[in-house]
Amino acid sequence: MPESGHTWRKPFKGEAIEARHVRLWTAGRVKHPDAPLLAHELYVAVLQSGAPVIEMGIWTAGNRIRITADGPDPLPLLSSHGPGWQIISALADLTGVATDGCGLWAQLGVKR
């Protein structure tokens, strides 16, 4: 039997005040207690690159939740190795950088 899930995507302005909206948007879609903070940290990491718009995404399948944050330009190294990345890595089961280098993702619900 195939796993069913949901997908949500939403663009947010590249402004610090939007981080609160990212947390609320995430909490309204998935019930994992770490998901809003994880989405916040992903958003802030991409925001630091100066992105004018950040596309947030949430995908669910079975017990897995994947959260992504994508900007229009390649991210600086600090986005994937700075203090925020340490928080992301501690909360998530899996993490990574988008293949185009313009975004970050984190997954909950799968053991490393």
C-alpha positions as CSV (number, residue, x, y, z in Angstrom):
1,M,0.0,0.0,0.0
2,P,1.5,3.4,-1.0
3,E,2.0,6.0,1.7
4,S,-0.3,9.0,1.4
5,G,0.7,12.5,2.4
6,H,0.2,16.2,1.8
7,T,2.2,19.0,0.2
8,W,2.1,22.7,1.1
9,R,4.2,25.5,-0.5
10,K,4.0,29.2,0.3
11,P,6.3,32.2,-0.5
12,F,7.2,34.5,2.3
13,K,8.7,38.0,2.0
14,G,12.4,38.1,2.9
15,E,11.8,40.0,6.1
16,A,12.6,39.1,9.7
17,I,9.0,39.7,10.8
18,E,7.9,36.9,8.5
19,A,9.6,34.3,10.7
20,R,6.7,34.4,13.1
21,H,4.3,33.7,10.2
22,V,6.4,30.8,9.0
23,R,6.2,29.2,12.5
24,L,2.4,29.7,12.6
25,W,1.9,28.4,9.1
26,T,3.9,25.3,9.9
27,A,2.1,24.7,13.2
28,G,-1.2,24.9,11.4
29,R,-0.2,22.1,9.0
30,V,1.8,19.5,11.0
31,K,1.6,18.6,14.6
32,H,5.2,17.6,15.3
33,P,6.4,19.8,18.3
34,D,9.8,20.6,16.6
35,A,8.4,21.4,13.2
36,P,7.7,25.2,13.8
37,L,11.1,25.8,15.2
38,L,12.8,23.8,12.5
39,A,10.9,25.8,9.8
40,H,11.9,29.0,11.6
41,E,15.6,28.1,11.5
42,L,15.5,27.1,7.9
43,Y,13.7,30.4,7.0
44,V,16.3,32.5,8.9
45,A,19.2,30.6,7.4
46,V,18.0,31.5,3.9
47,L,16.9,35.0,5.0
48,Q,20.6,35.7,5.9
49,S,21.5,35.3,2.3
50,G,19.5,38.5,1.5
51,A,16.7,36.6,-0.4
52,P,13.8,38.9,-1.2
53,V,11.4,36.0,-1.2
54,I,11.7,32.6,0.5
55,E,9.6,29.7,-0.7
56,M,8.7,27.4,2.2
57,G,7.5,23.9,1.6
58,I,6.1,21.1,3.8
59,W,5.7,17.5,2.6
60,T,4.3,14.6,4.6
61,A,4.3,10.9,3.9
62,G,3.6,8.3,6.5
63,N,5.3,9.5,9.7
64,R,7.8,11.7,7.7
65,I,7.8,15.5,7.5
66,R,10.1,17.3,5.2
67,I,10.4,21.1,5.5
68,T,12.3,23.2,2.9
69,A,13.3,26.8,2.5
70,D,14.4,28.0,-0.9
71,G,15.7,31.3,-2.1
72,P,16.6,32.6,-5.6
73,D,20.4,32.6,-5.2
74,P,23.0,30.2,-4.0
75,L,23.4,30.3,-0.2
76,P,26.6,31.4,1.5
77,L,28.5,28.7,3.4
78,L,27.4,30.2,6.7
79,S,23.8,29.1,5.9
80,S,24.7,25.5,6.0
81,H,27.5,25.6,8.7
82,G,26.5,28.4,11.1
83,P,24.9,28.4,14.5
84,G,21.4,28.0,13.0
85,W,22.5,24.9,11.1
86,Q,23.6,23.4,14.4
87,I,20.0,23.8,15.7
88,I,18.5,22.4,12.5
89,S,20.9,19.4,12.6
90,A,20.0,18.8,16.3
91,L,16.2,18.9,15.7
92,A,16.0,17.0,12.4
93,D,16.6,13.3,11.6
94,L,18.0,14.2,8.2
95,T,19.2,17.5,6.7
96,G,20.7,18.8,3.5
97,V,21.3,21.6,1.0
98,A,19.1,21.7,-2.2
99,T,20.9,20.4,-5.3
100,D,21.0,23.9,-6.8
101,G,22.5,25.3,-3.6
102,C,19.7,27.9,-3.2
103,G,17.9,26.1,-0.3
104,L,17.9,23.9,2.7
105,W,15.8,21.0,3.9
106,A,15.3,19.0,7.0
107,Q,13.3,15.9,7.7
108,L,11.6,14.6,10.8
109,G,10.3,11.1,11.5
110,V,13.2,9.0,10.2
111,K,16.0,7.8,12.4
112,R,19.5,8.5,11.2
